[in-house]
Amino acid sequence: MNQKNYQLPLTFEEILNLVLQLPAQEQKQLIQEIKKHSPENKDEDLLSVFDRIGRNAQSKGLTEEILEELLVDES
């Protein structure tokens, strides 16, 4: 994977690029997670969803370094 240093908070484009680097199965799981929470926020746009996910992850301790470790391609 191409290593890049990201400045938090991530932009929508950076999040999308990171998601597209995930294996297909992990992308499907992420979509399912987003859909699971969508009924609560029917009027929420995709950018707001990603912002909320990012804030939630950061509040639970996600750092730029941890994110990079999670996204390392081990194949």
N, CA, C, O and CB atoms as a CASP TS submission, in Angstrom:
PFRMAT TS
TARGET T0000
AUTHOR 0000-0000-0000
METHOD Language model
MODEL 1
PARENT N/A
ATOM      1  N   MET     1       0.837  -1.169   0.000  1.00  0.00           N
ATOM      2  CA  MET     1       0.000   0.000   0.000  1.00  0.00           C
ATOM      3  C   MET     1       0.882   1.232   0.000  1.00  0.00           C
ATOM      4  O   MET     1       1.962   1.247   0.591  1.00  0.00           O
ATOM      5  CB  MET     1      -0.952  -0.003   1.202  1.00  0.00           C
ATOM      6  N   ASN     2       0.415   2.237  -0.655  1.00  0.00           N
ATOM      7  CA  ASN     2       1.135   3.498  -0.697  1.00  0.00           C
ATOM      8  C   ASN     2       0.979   4.217   0.638  1.00  0.00           C
ATOM      9  O   ASN     2      -0.133   4.599   1.004  1.00  0.00           O
ATOM     10  CB  ASN     2       0.629   4.383  -1.859  1.00  0.00           C
ATOM     11  N   GLN     3       2.072   4.407   1.371  1.00  0.00           N
ATOM     12  CA  GLN     3       2.028   5.066   2.671  1.00  0.00           C
ATOM     13  C   GLN     3       1.852   6.563   2.494  1.00  0.00           C
ATOM     14  O   GLN     3       2.545   7.186   1.691  1.00  0.00           O
ATOM     15  CB  GLN     3       3.301   4.770   3.477  1.00  0.00           C
ATOM     16  N   LYS     4       0.930   7.133   3.239  1.00  0.00           N
ATOM     17  CA  LYS     4       0.690   8.564   3.195  1.00  0.00           C
ATOM     18  C   LYS     4       0.372   9.030   4.595  1.00  0.00           C
ATOM     19  O   LYS     4      -0.344   8.353   5.333  1.00  0.00           O
ATOM     20  CB  LYS     4      -0.454   8.920   2.214  1.00  0.00           C
ATOM     21  N   ASN     5       0.893  10.172   4.964  1.00  0.00           N
ATOM     22  CA  ASN     5       0.557  10.739   6.262  1.00  0.00           C
ATOM     23  C   ASN     5      -0.700  11.574   6.111  1.00  0.00           C
ATOM     24  O   ASN     5      -0.772  12.464   5.264  1.00  0.00           O
ATOM     25  CB  ASN     5       1.727  11.590   6.829  1.00  0.00           C
ATOM     26  N   TYR     6      -1.686  11.280   6.939  1.00  0.00           N
ATOM     27  CA  TYR     6      -2.944  11.998   6.878  1.00  0.00           C
ATOM     28  C   TYR     6      -3.057  12.950   8.057  1.00  0.00           C
ATOM     29  O   TYR     6      -2.648  12.632   9.174  1.00  0.00           O
ATOM     30  CB  TYR     6      -4.126  11.024   6.857  1.00  0.00           C
ATOM     31  N   GLN     7      -3.611  14.109   7.794  1.00  0.00           N
ATOM     32  CA  GLN     7      -3.870  15.101   8.817  1.00  0.00           C
ATOM     33  C   GLN     7      -5.309  14.888   9.291  1.00  0.00           C
ATOM     34  O   GLN     7      -6.241  14.905   8.487  1.00  0.00           O
ATOM     35  CB  GLN     7      -3.641  16.567   8.279  1.00  0.00           C
ATOM     36  N   LEU     8      -5.482  14.688  10.597  1.00  0.00           N
ATOM     37  CA  LEU     8      -6.835  14.526  11.120  1.00  0.00           C
ATOM     38  C   LEU     8      -7.442  15.884  11.384  1.00  0.00           C
ATOM     39  O   LEU     8      -6.714  16.769  11.833  1.00  0.00           O
ATOM     40  CB  LEU     8      -6.837  13.677  12.401  1.00  0.00           C
ATOM     41  N   PRO     9      -8.695  16.114  11.145  1.00  0.00           N
ATOM     42  CA  PRO     9      -9.659  15.150  10.620  1.00  0.00           C
ATOM     43  C   PRO     9      -9.450  14.920   9.130  1.00  0.00           C
ATOM     44  O   PRO     9      -8.996  15.804   8.403  1.00  0.00           O
ATOM     45  CB  PRO     9     -11.086  15.627  10.880  1.00  0.00           C
ATOM     46  N   LEU    10      -9.788  13.728   8.698  1.00  0.00           N
ATOM     47  CA  LEU    10      -9.621  13.363   7.300  1.00  0.00           C
ATOM     48  C   LEU    10     -10.692  14.032   6.446  1.00  0.00           C
ATOM     49  O   LEU    10     -11.808  14.274   6.905  1.00  0.00           O
ATOM     50  CB  LEU    10      -9.674  11.839   7.129  1.00  0.00           C
ATOM     51  N   THR    11     -10.341  14.322   5.218  1.00  0.00           N
ATOM     52  CA  THR    11     -11.316  14.848   4.269  1.00  0.00           C
ATOM     53  C   THR    11     -12.147  13.690   3.729  1.00  0.00           C
ATOM     54  O   THR    11     -11.762  12.528   3.860  1.00  0.00           O
ATOM     55  CB  THR    11     -10.615  15.620   3.110  1.00  0.00           C
ATOM     56  N   PHE    12     -13.268  14.007   3.133  1.00  0.00           N
ATOM     57  CA  PHE    12     -14.116  12.985   2.526  1.00  0.00           C
ATOM     58  C   PHE    12     -13.338  12.198   1.480  1.00  0.00           C
ATOM     59  O   PHE    12     -13.431  10.972   1.421  1.00  0.00           O
ATOM     60  CB  PHE    12     -15.363  13.623   1.893  1.00  0.00           C
ATOM     61  N   GLU    13     -12.564  12.909   0.650  1.00  0.00           N
ATOM     62  CA  GLU    13     -11.789  12.249  -0.402  1.00  0.00           C
ATOM     63  C   GLU    13     -10.763  11.283   0.199  1.00  0.00           C
ATOM     64  O   GLU    13     -10.578  10.183  -0.323  1.00  0.00           O
ATOM     65  CB  GLU    13     -11.080  13.296  -1.281  1.00  0.00           C
ATOM     66  N   GLU    14     -10.100  11.676   1.279  1.00  0.00           N
ATOM     67  CA  GLU    14      -9.122  10.791   1.919  1.00  0.00           C
ATOM     68  C   GLU    14      -9.806   9.556   2.494  1.00  0.00           C
ATOM     69  O   GLU    14      -9.295   8.443   2.372  1.00  0.00           O
ATOM     70  CB  GLU    14      -8.360  11.539   3.027  1.00  0.00           C
ATOM     71  N   ILE    15     -10.962   9.754   3.121  1.00  0.00           N
ATOM     72  CA  ILE    15     -11.704   8.613   3.669  1.00  0.00           C
ATOM     73  C   ILE    15     -12.117   7.669   2.550  1.00  0.00           C
ATOM     74  O   ILE    15     -11.959   6.453   2.662  1.00  0.00           O
ATOM     75  CB  ILE    15     -12.948   9.092   4.451  1.00  0.00           C
ATOM     76  N   LEU    16     -12.644   8.233   1.478  1.00  0.00           N
ATOM     77  CA  LEU    16     -13.063   7.409   0.347  1.00  0.00           C
ATOM     78  C   LEU    16     -11.894   6.630  -0.236  1.00  0.00           C
ATOM     79  O   LEU    16     -12.027   5.442  -0.529  1.00  0.00           O
ATOM     80  CB  LEU    16     -13.701   8.275  -0.731  1.00  0.00           C
ATOM     81  N   ASN    17     -10.753   7.281  -0.408  1.00  0.00           N
ATOM     82  CA  ASN    17      -9.569   6.595  -0.936  1.00  0.00           C
ATOM     83  C   ASN    17      -9.117   5.468  -0.016  1.00  0.00           C
ATOM     84  O   ASN    17      -8.720   4.405  -0.491  1.00  0.00           O
ATOM     85  CB  ASN    17      -8.427   7.587  -1.136  1.00  0.00           C
ATOM     86  N   LEU    18      -9.173   5.690   1.294  1.00  0.00           N
ATOM     87  CA  LEU    18      -8.802   4.636   2.239  1.00  0.00           C
ATOM     88  C   LEU    18      -9.781   3.467   2.163  1.00  0.00           C
ATOM     89  O   LEU    18      -9.370   2.307   2.180  1.00  0.00           O
ATOM     90  CB  LEU    18      -8.751   5.193   3.671  1.00  0.00           C
ATOM     91  N   VAL    19     -11.058   3.769   2.082  1.00  0.00           N
ATOM     92  CA  VAL    19     -12.073   2.713   1.983  1.00  0.00           C
ATOM     93  C   VAL    19     -11.867   1.899   0.712  1.00  0.00           C
ATOM     94  O   VAL    19     -11.994   0.675   0.726  1.00  0.00           O
ATOM     95  CB  VAL    19     -13.495   3.317   2.006  1.00  0.00           C
ATOM     96  N   LEU    20     -11.552   2.577  -0.380  1.00  0.00           N
ATOM     97  CA  LEU    20     -11.359   1.867  -1.644  1.00  0.00           C
ATOM     98  C   LEU    20     -10.120   0.965  -1.627  1.00  0.00           C
ATOM     99  O   LEU    20      -9.998   0.069  -2.462  1.00  0.00           O
ATOM    100  CB  LEU    20     -11.249   2.865  -2.783  1.00  0.00           C
ATOM    101  N   GLN    21      -9.215   1.192  -0.698  1.00  0.00           N
ATOM    102  CA  GLN    21      -8.030   0.344  -0.571  1.00  0.00           C
ATOM    103  C   GLN    21      -8.314  -0.916   0.244  1.00  0.00           C
ATOM    104  O   GLN    21      -7.509  -1.848   0.249  1.00  0.00           O
ATOM    105  CB  GLN    21      -6.894   1.128   0.071  1.00  0.00           C
ATOM    106  N   LEU    22      -9.449  -0.946   0.927  1.00  0.00           N
ATOM    107  CA  LEU    22      -9.805  -2.116   1.727  1.00  0.00           C
ATOM    108  C   LEU    22     -10.187  -3.280   0.813  1.00  0.00           C
ATOM    109  O   LEU    22     -10.672  -3.071  -0.299  1.00  0.00           O
ATOM    110  CB  LEU    22     -10.966  -1.784   2.694  1.00  0.00           C
ATOM    111  N   PRO    23      -9.967  -4.496   1.285  1.00  0.00           N
ATOM    112  CA  PRO    23     -10.448  -5.658   0.523  1.00  0.00           C
ATOM    113  C   PRO    23     -11.971  -5.587   0.371  1.00  0.00           C
ATOM    114  O   PRO    23     -12.648  -4.961   1.187  1.00  0.00           O
ATOM    115  CB  PRO    23     -10.032  -6.991   1.224  1.00  0.00           C
ATOM    116  N   ALA    24     -12.500  -6.220  -0.659  1.00  0.00           N
ATOM    117  CA  ALA    24     -13.928  -6.151  -0.973  1.00  0.00           C
ATOM    118  C   ALA    24     -14.799  -6.548   0.217  1.00  0.00           C
ATOM    119  O   ALA    24     -15.815  -5.904   0.477  1.00  0.00           O
ATOM    120  CB  ALA    24     -14.243  -7.047  -2.159  1.00  0.00           C
ATOM    121  N   GLN    25     -14.419  -7.591   0.936  1.00  0.00           N
ATOM    122  CA  GLN    25     -15.219  -8.058   2.071  1.00  0.00           C
ATOM    123  C   GLN    25     -15.289  -6.992   3.164  1.00  0.00           C
ATOM    124  O   GLN    25     -16.344  -6.793   3.766  1.00  0.00           O
ATOM    125  CB  GLN    25     -14.634  -9.363   2.640  1.00  0.00           C
ATOM    126  N   GLU    26     -14.191  -6.315   3.422  1.00  0.00           N
ATOM    127  CA  GLU    26     -14.186  -5.263   4.431  1.00  0.00           C
ATOM    128  C   GLU    26     -15.001  -4.054   3.969  1.00  0.00           C
ATOM    129  O   GLU    26     -15.640  -3.390   4.785  1.00  0.00           O
ATOM    130  CB  GLU    26     -12.748  -4.841   4.751  1.00  0.00           C
ATOM    131  N   GLN    27     -14.983  -3.767   2.677  1.00  0.00           N
ATOM    132  CA  GLN    27     -15.821  -2.690   2.149  1.00  0.00           C
ATOM    133  C   GLN    27     -17.295  -3.026   2.368  1.00  0.00           C
ATOM    134  O   GLN    27     -18.079  -2.160   2.755  1.00  0.00           O
ATOM    135  CB  GLN    27     -15.534  -2.458   0.641  1.00  0.00           C
ATOM    136  N   LYS    28     -17.672  -4.290   2.119  1.00  0.00           N
ATOM    137  CA  LYS    28     -19.059  -4.713   2.322  1.00  0.00           C
ATOM    138  C   LYS    28     -19.460  -4.578   3.784  1.00  0.00           C
ATOM    139  O   LYS    28     -20.570  -4.142   4.088  1.00  0.00           O
ATOM    140  CB  LYS    28     -19.254  -6.162   1.855  1.00  0.00           C
ATOM    141  N   GLN    29     -18.555  -4.951   4.693  1.00  0.00           N
ATOM    142  CA  GLN    29     -18.848  -4.833   6.121  1.00  0.00           C
ATOM    143  C   GLN    29     -19.048  -3.376   6.519  1.00  0.00           C
ATOM    144  O   GLN    29     -19.937  -3.057   7.309  1.00  0.00           O
ATOM    145  CB  GLN    29     -17.721  -5.455   6.951  1.00  0.00           C
ATOM    146  N   LEU    30     -18.229  -2.505   5.976  1.00  0.00           N
ATOM    147  CA  LEU    30     -18.347  -1.080   6.267  1.00  0.00           C
ATOM    148  C   LEU    30     -19.685  -0.543   5.757  1.00  0.00           C
ATOM    149  O   LEU    30     -20.350   0.221   6.456  1.00  0.00           O
ATOM    150  CB  LEU    30     -17.177  -0.299   5.635  1.00  0.00           C
ATOM    151  N   ILE    31     -20.076  -0.928   4.565  1.00  0.00           N
ATOM    152  CA  ILE    31     -21.363  -0.497   4.004  1.00  0.00           C
ATOM    153  C   ILE    31     -22.509  -0.997   4.879  1.00  0.00           C
ATOM    154  O   ILE    31     -23.467  -0.263   5.121  1.00  0.00           O
ATOM    155  CB  ILE    31     -21.531  -1.013   2.550  1.00  0.00           C
ATOM    156  N   GLN    32     -22.418  -2.236   5.354  1.00  0.00           N
ATOM    157  CA  GLN    32     -23.462  -2.784   6.215  1.00  0.00           C
ATOM    158  C   GLN    32     -23.554  -1.997   7.522  1.00  0.00           C
ATOM    159  O   GLN    32     -24.652  -1.734   8.013  1.00  0.00           O
ATOM    160  CB  GLN    32     -23.193  -4.269   6.506  1.00  0.00           C
ATOM    161  N   GLU    33     -22.411  -1.625   8.082  1.00  0.00           N
ATOM    162  CA  GLU    33     -22.400  -0.835   9.310  1.00  0.00           C
ATOM    163  C   GLU    33     -23.059   0.521   9.088  1.00  0.00           C
ATOM    164  O   GLU    33     -23.844   0.982   9.918  1.00  0.00           O
ATOM    165  CB  GLU    33     -20.964  -0.648   9.815  1.00  0.00           C
ATOM    166  N   ILE    34     -22.742   1.146   7.980  1.00  0.00           N
ATOM    167  CA  ILE    34     -23.349   2.452   7.670  1.00  0.00           C
ATOM    168  C   ILE    34     -24.855   2.294   7.504  1.00  0.00           C
ATOM    169  O   ILE    34     -25.625   3.106   8.018  1.00  0.00           O
ATOM    170  CB  ILE    34     -22.726   3.065   6.382  1.00  0.00           C
ATOM    171  N   LYS    35     -25.277   1.257   6.792  1.00  0.00           N
ATOM    172  CA  LYS    35     -26.705   1.032   6.576  1.00  0.00           C
ATOM    173  C   LYS    35     -27.430   0.728   7.881  1.00  0.00           C
ATOM    174  O   LYS    35     -28.589   1.104   8.062  1.00  0.00           O
ATOM    175  CB  LYS    35     -26.915  -0.108   5.588  1.00  0.00           C
ATOM    176  N   LYS    36     -26.735   0.042   8.790  1.00  0.00           N
ATOM    177  CA  LYS    36     -27.340  -0.305  10.066  1.00  0.00           C
ATOM    178  C   LYS    36     -27.759   0.945  10.844  1.00  0.00           C
ATOM    179  O   LYS    36     -28.765   0.934  11.554  1.00  0.00           O
ATOM    180  CB  LYS    36     -26.370  -1.139  10.894  1.00  0.00           C
ATOM    181  N   HIS    37     -26.996   1.997  10.706  1.00  0.00           N
ATOM    182  CA  HIS    37     -27.264   3.221  11.451  1.00  0.00           C
ATOM    183  C   HIS    37     -28.042   4.251  10.631  1.00  0.00           C
ATOM    184  O   HIS    37     -28.435   5.294  11.154  1.00  0.00           O
ATOM    185  CB  HIS    37     -25.964   3.825  11.924  1.00  0.00           C
ATOM    186  N   SER    38     -28.260   3.966   9.371  1.00  0.00           N
ATOM    187  CA  SER    38     -28.941   4.929   8.498  1.00  0.00           C
ATOM    188  C   SER    38     -30.387   5.215   8.894  1.00  0.00           C
ATOM    189  O   SER    38     -30.802   6.371   8.810  1.00  0.00           O
ATOM    190  CB  SER    38     -28.914   4.429   7.091  1.00  0.00           C
ATOM    191  N   PRO    39     -31.182   4.224   9.323  1.00  0.00           N
ATOM    192  CA  PRO    39     -32.572   4.540   9.672  1.00  0.00           C
ATOM    193  C   PRO    39     -32.690   5.613  10.760  1.00  0.00           C
ATOM    194  O   PRO    39     -33.670   6.358  10.791  1.00  0.00           O
ATOM    195  CB  PRO    39     -33.279   3.282  10.129  1.00  0.00           C
ATOM    196  N   GLU    40     -31.712   5.692  11.639  1.00  0.00           N
ATOM    197  CA  GLU    40     -31.733   6.700  12.704  1.00  0.00           C
ATOM    198  C   GLU    40     -31.571   8.098  12.131  1.00  0.00           C
ATOM    199  O   GLU    40     -32.067   9.063  12.711  1.00  0.00           O
ATOM    200  CB  GLU    40     -30.627   6.423  13.731  1.00  0.00           C
ATOM    201  N   ASN    41     -30.893   8.219  11.011  1.00  0.00           N
ATOM    202  CA  ASN    41     -30.541   9.514  10.456  1.00  0.00           C
ATOM    203  C   ASN    41     -30.898   9.572   8.972  1.00  0.00           C
ATOM    204  O   ASN    41     -30.019   9.761   8.131  1.00  0.00           O
ATOM    205  CB  ASN    41     -29.048   9.799  10.661  1.00  0.00           C
ATOM    206  N   LYS    42     -32.153   9.413   8.654  1.00  0.00           N
ATOM    207  CA  LYS    42     -32.578   9.333   7.260  1.00  0.00           C
ATOM    208  C   LYS    42     -32.186  10.557   6.443  1.00  0.00           C
ATOM    209  O   LYS    42     -31.931  10.442   5.244  1.00  0.00           O
ATOM    210  CB  LYS    42     -34.065   9.147   7.195  1.00  0.00           C
ATOM    211  N   ASP    43     -32.133  11.725   7.075  1.00  0.00           N
ATOM    212  CA  ASP    43     -31.835  12.944   6.336  1.00  0.00           C
ATOM    213  C   ASP    43     -30.346  13.279   6.324  1.00  0.00           C
ATOM    214  O   ASP    43     -29.951  14.302   5.764  1.00  0.00           O
ATOM    215  CB  ASP    43     -32.606  14.093   6.921  1.00  0.00           C
ATOM    216  N   GLU    44     -29.530  12.448   6.921  1.00  0.00           N
ATOM    217  CA  GLU    44     -28.096  12.724   7.026  1.00  0.00           C
ATOM    218  C   GLU    44     -27.392  12.385   5.714  1.00  0.00           C
ATOM    219  O   GLU    44     -27.584  11.297   5.170  1.00  0.00           O
ATOM    220  CB  GLU    44     -27.473  11.924   8.192  1.00  0.00           C
ATOM    221  N   ASP    45     -26.575  13.314   5.200  1.00  0.00           N
ATOM    222  CA  ASP    45     -25.850  13.048   3.964  1.00  0.00           C
ATOM    223  C   ASP    45     -24.588  12.232   4.260  1.00  0.00           C
ATOM    224  O   ASP    45     -24.171  12.104   5.411  1.00  0.00           O
ATOM    225  CB  ASP    45     -25.486  14.371   3.250  1.00  0.00           C
ATOM    226  N   LEU    46     -23.993  11.687   3.200  1.00  0.00           N
ATOM    227  CA  LEU    46     -22.849  10.794   3.346  1.00  0.00           C
ATOM    228  C   LEU    46     -21.669  11.473   4.031  1.00  0.00           C
ATOM    229  O   LEU    46     -21.000  10.859   4.862  1.00  0.00           O
ATOM    230  CB  LEU    46     -22.421  10.276   1.991  1.00  0.00           C
ATOM    231  N   LEU    47     -21.410  12.715   3.699  1.00  0.00           N
ATOM    232  CA  LEU    47     -20.304  13.433   4.323  1.00  0.00           C
ATOM    233  C   LEU    47     -20.520  13.552   5.827  1.00  0.00           C
ATOM    234  O   LEU    47     -19.578  13.402   6.605  1.00  0.00           O
ATOM    235  CB  LEU    47     -20.144  14.824   3.698  1.00  0.00           C
ATOM    236  N   SER    48     -21.740  13.819   6.234  1.00  0.00           N
ATOM    237  CA  SER    48     -22.052  13.899   7.662  1.00  0.00           C
ATOM    238  C   SER    48     -21.855  12.551   8.348  1.00  0.00           C
ATOM    239  O   SER    48     -21.385  12.482   9.484  1.00  0.00           O
ATOM    240  CB  SER    48     -23.489  14.384   7.865  1.00  0.00           C
ATOM    241  N   VAL    49     -22.222  11.478   7.642  1.00  0.00           N
ATOM    242  CA  VAL    49     -22.029  10.130   8.194  1.00  0.00           C
ATOM    243  C   VAL    49     -20.547   9.880   8.435  1.00  0.00           C
ATOM    244  O   VAL    49     -20.160   9.420   9.510  1.00  0.00           O
ATOM    245  CB  VAL    49     -22.612   9.049   7.241  1.00  0.00           C
ATOM    246  N   PHE    50     -19.711  10.181   7.436  1.00  0.00           N
ATOM    247  CA  PHE    50     -18.274   9.967   7.589  1.00  0.00           C
ATOM    248  C   PHE    50     -17.692  10.854   8.684  1.00  0.00           C
ATOM    249  O   PHE    50     -16.826  10.413   9.439  1.00  0.00           O
ATOM    250  CB  PHE    50     -17.557  10.230   6.270  1.00  0.00           C
ATOM    251  N   ASP    51     -18.157  12.095   8.777  1.00  0.00           N
ATOM    252  CA  ASP    51     -17.694  12.979   9.845  1.00  0.00           C
ATOM    253  C   ASP    51     -18.041  12.399  11.209  1.00  0.00           C
ATOM    254  O   ASP    51     -17.215  12.401  12.122  1.00  0.00           O
ATOM    255  CB  ASP    51     -18.307  14.379   9.692  1.00  0.00           C
ATOM    256  N   ARG    52     -19.277  11.899  11.344  1.00  0.00           N
ATOM    257  CA  ARG    52     -19.719  11.308  12.615  1.00  0.00           C
ATOM    258  C   ARG    52     -18.892  10.068  12.956  1.00  0.00           C
ATOM    259  O   ARG    52     -18.481   9.881  14.101  1.00  0.00           O
ATOM    260  CB  ARG    52     -21.217  10.943  12.550  1.00  0.00           C
ATOM    261  N   ILE    53     -18.655   9.225  11.950  1.00  0.00           N
ATOM    262  CA  ILE    53     -17.843   8.023  12.163  1.00  0.00           C
ATOM    263  C   ILE    53     -16.436   8.414  12.603  1.00  0.00           C
ATOM    264  O   ILE    53     -15.885   7.819  13.529  1.00  0.00           O
ATOM    265  CB  ILE    53     -17.786   7.163  10.875  1.00  0.00           C
ATOM    266  N   GLY    54     -15.853   9.413  11.940  1.00  0.00           N
ATOM    267  CA  GLY    54     -14.512   9.869  12.294  1.00  0.00           C
ATOM    268  C   GLY    54     -14.438  10.423  13.708  1.00  0.00           C
ATOM    269  O   GLY    54     -13.508  10.105  14.449  1.00  0.00           O
ATOM    270  N   ARG    55     -15.412  11.251  14.093  1.00  0.00           N
ATOM    271  CA  ARG    55     -15.439  11.810  15.451  1.00  0.00           C
ATOM    272  C   ARG    55     -15.595  10.704  16.486  1.00  0.00           C
ATOM    273  O   ARG    55     -14.942  10.718  17.529  1.00  0.00           O
ATOM    274  CB  ARG    55     -16.584  12.833  15.595  1.00  0.00           C
ATOM    275  N   ASN    56     -16.463   9.750  16.188  1.00  0.00           N
ATOM    276  CA  ASN    56     -16.685   8.634  17.103  1.00  0.00           C
ATOM    277  C   ASN    56     -15.405   7.816  17.265  1.00  0.00           C
ATOM    278  O   ASN    56     -15.042   7.447  18.381  1.00  0.00           O
ATOM    279  CB  ASN    56     -17.835   7.738  16.597  1.00  0.00           C
ATOM    280  N   ALA    57     -14.724   7.534  16.160  1.00  0.00           N
ATOM    281  CA  ALA    57     -13.471   6.762  16.212  1.00  0.00           C
ATOM    282  C   ALA    57     -12.397   7.526  16.996  1.00  0.00           C
ATOM    283  O   ALA    57     -11.678   6.934  17.801  1.00  0.00           O
ATOM    284  CB  ALA    57     -12.965   6.450  14.777  1.00  0.00           C
ATOM    285  N   GLN    58     -12.292   8.823  16.763  1.00  0.00           N
ATOM    286  CA  GLN    58     -11.304   9.625  17.485  1.00  0.00           C
ATOM    287  C   GLN    58     -11.613   9.668  18.973  1.00  0.00           C
ATOM    288  O   GLN    58     -10.702   9.608  19.798  1.00  0.00           O
ATOM    289  CB  GLN    58     -11.251  11.044  16.920  1.00  0.00           C
ATOM    290  N   SER    59     -12.895   9.773  19.324  1.00  0.00           N
ATOM    291  CA  SER    59     -13.263   9.818  20.740  1.00  0.00           C
ATOM    292  C   SER    59     -12.971   8.500  21.447  1.00  0.00           C
ATOM    293  O   SER    59     -12.824   8.457  22.669  1.00  0.00           O
ATOM    294  CB  SER    59     -14.735  10.165  20.887  1.00  0.00           C
ATOM    295  N   LYS    60     -12.888   7.420  20.660  1.00  0.00           N
ATOM    296  CA  LYS    60     -12.572   6.107  21.225  1.00  0.00           C
ATOM    297  C   LYS    60     -11.086   5.792  21.144  1.00  0.00           C
ATOM    298  O   LYS    60     -10.665   4.673  21.434  1.00  0.00           O
ATOM    299  CB  LYS    60     -13.361   5.027  20.509  1.00  0.00           C
ATOM    300  N   GLY    61     -10.276   6.807  20.741  1.00  0.00           N
ATOM    301  CA  GLY    61      -8.832   6.631  20.773  1.00  0.00           C
ATOM    302  C   GLY    61      -8.157   6.362  19.447  1.00  0.00           C
ATOM    303  O   GLY    61      -6.955   6.099  19.423  1.00  0.00           O
ATOM    304  N   LEU    62      -8.881   6.417  18.342  1.00  0.00           N
ATOM    305  CA  LEU    62      -8.241   6.190  17.048  1.00  0.00           C
ATOM    306  C   LEU    62      -7.294   7.345  16.746  1.00  0.00           C
ATOM    307  O   LEU    62      -7.684   8.512  16.780  1.00  0.00           O
ATOM    308  CB  LEU    62      -9.301   6.038  15.919  1.00  0.00           C
ATOM    309  N   THR    63      -6.073   7.007  16.458  1.00  0.00           N
ATOM    310  CA  THR    63      -5.083   8.008  16.082  1.00  0.00           C
ATOM    311  C   THR    63      -4.659   7.752  14.642  1.00  0.00           C
ATOM    312  O   THR    63      -4.977   6.714  14.060  1.00  0.00           O
ATOM    313  CB  THR    63      -3.853   7.978  17.042  1.00  0.00           C
ATOM    314  N   GLU    64      -3.949   8.698  14.088  1.00  0.00           N
ATOM    315  CA  GLU    64      -3.448   8.554  12.725  1.00  0.00           C
ATOM    316  C   GLU    64      -2.565   7.312  12.606  1.00  0.00           C
ATOM    317  O   GLU    64      -2.633   6.585  11.615  1.00  0.00           O
ATOM    318  CB  GLU    64      -2.665   9.810  12.305  1.00  0.00           C
ATOM    319  N   GLU    65      -1.737   7.077  13.623  1.00  0.00           N
ATOM    320  CA  GLU    65      -0.828   5.928  13.598  1.00  0.00           C
ATOM    321  C   GLU    65      -1.596   4.611  13.643  1.00  0.00           C
ATOM    322  O   GLU    65      -1.269   3.673  12.917  1.00  0.00           O
ATOM    323  CB  GLU    65       0.153   6.001  14.771  1.00  0.00           C
ATOM    324  N   ILE    66      -2.609   4.542  14.491  1.00  0.00           N
ATOM    325  CA  ILE    66      -3.412   3.320  14.594  1.00  0.00           C
ATOM    326  C   ILE    66      -4.143   3.068  13.286  1.00  0.00           C
ATOM    327  O   ILE    66      -4.213   1.931  12.819  1.00  0.00           O
ATOM    328  CB  ILE    66      -4.419   3.417  15.762  1.00  0.00           C
ATOM    329  N   LEU    67      -4.691   4.134  12.687  1.00  0.00           N
ATOM    330  CA  LEU    67      -5.380   3.996  11.413  1.00  0.00           C
ATOM    331  C   LEU    67      -4.445   3.435  10.347  1.00  0.00           C
ATOM    332  O   LEU    67      -4.829   2.544   9.591  1.00  0.00           O
ATOM    333  CB  LEU    67      -5.947   5.343  10.964  1.00  0.00           C
ATOM    334  N   GLU    68      -3.229   3.949  10.285  1.00  0.00           N
ATOM    335  CA  GLU    68      -2.242   3.439   9.306  1.00  0.00           C
ATOM    336  C   GLU    68      -1.974   1.960   9.546  1.00  0.00           C
ATOM    337  O   GLU    68      -1.902   1.183   8.594  1.00  0.00           O
ATOM    338  CB  GLU    68      -0.911   4.239   9.392  1.00  0.00           C
ATOM    339  N   GLU    69      -1.824   1.556  10.821  1.00  0.00           N
ATOM    340  CA  GLU    69      -1.571   0.146  11.132  1.00  0.00           C
ATOM    341  C   GLU    69      -2.736  -0.720  10.693  1.00  0.00           C
ATOM    342  O   GLU    69      -2.537  -1.819  10.173  1.00  0.00           O
ATOM    343  CB  GLU    69      -1.316  -0.041  12.632  1.00  0.00           C
ATOM    344  N   LEU    70      -3.962  -0.228  10.899  1.00  0.00           N
ATOM    345  CA  LEU    70      -5.142  -0.995  10.514  1.00  0.00           C
ATOM    346  C   LEU    70      -5.271  -1.159   9.011  1.00  0.00           C
ATOM    347  O   LEU    70      -5.830  -2.144   8.529  1.00  0.00           O
ATOM    348  CB  LEU    70      -6.379  -0.338  11.053  1.00  0.00           C
ATOM    349  N   LEU    71      -4.756  -0.196   8.281  1.00  0.00           N
ATOM    350  CA  LEU    71      -4.907  -0.200   6.830  1.00  0.00           C
ATOM    351  C   LEU    71      -3.713  -0.798   6.083  1.00  0.00           C
ATOM    352  O   LEU    71      -3.690  -0.789   4.852  1.00  0.00           O
ATOM    353  CB  LEU    71      -5.135   1.197   6.353  1.00  0.00           C
ATOM    354  N   VAL    72      -2.734  -1.311   6.804  1.00  0.00           N
ATOM    355  CA  VAL    72      -1.578  -1.914   6.158  1.00  0.00           C
ATOM    356  C   VAL    72      -2.021  -3.167   5.407  1.00  0.00           C
ATOM    357  O   VAL    72      -2.709  -4.028   5.957  1.00  0.00           O
ATOM    358  CB  VAL    72      -0.473  -2.251   7.196  1.00  0.00           C
ATOM    359  N   ASP    73      -1.626  -3.252   4.174  1.00  0.00           N
ATOM    360  CA  ASP    73      -1.963  -4.401   3.342  1.00  0.00           C
ATOM    361  C   ASP    73      -0.975  -5.517   3.651  1.00  0.00           C
ATOM    362  O   ASP    73       0.214  -5.400   3.358  1.00  0.00           O
ATOM    363  CB  ASP    73      -1.940  -4.033   1.820  1.00  0.00           C
ATOM    364  N   GLU    74      -1.471  -6.600   4.246  1.00  0.00           N
ATOM    365  CA  GLU    74      -0.592  -7.710   4.633  1.00  0.00           C
ATOM    366  C   GLU    74      -0.647  -8.850   3.637  1.00  0.00           C
ATOM    367  O   GLU    74      -0.173  -9.945   3.938  1.00  0.00           O
ATOM    368  CB  GLU    74      -0.965  -8.221   6.011  1.00  0.00           C
ATOM    369  N   SER    75      -1.199  -8.631   2.481  1.00  0.00           N
ATOM    370  CA  SER    75      -1.299  -9.729   1.502  1.00  0.00           C
ATOM    371  C   SER    75      -0.028  -9.891   0.727  1.00  0.00           C
ATOM    372  O   SER    75       0.062 -10.764  -0.136  1.00  0.00           O
ATOM    373  CB  SER    75      -2.446  -9.495   0.544  1.00  0.00           C
TER
END
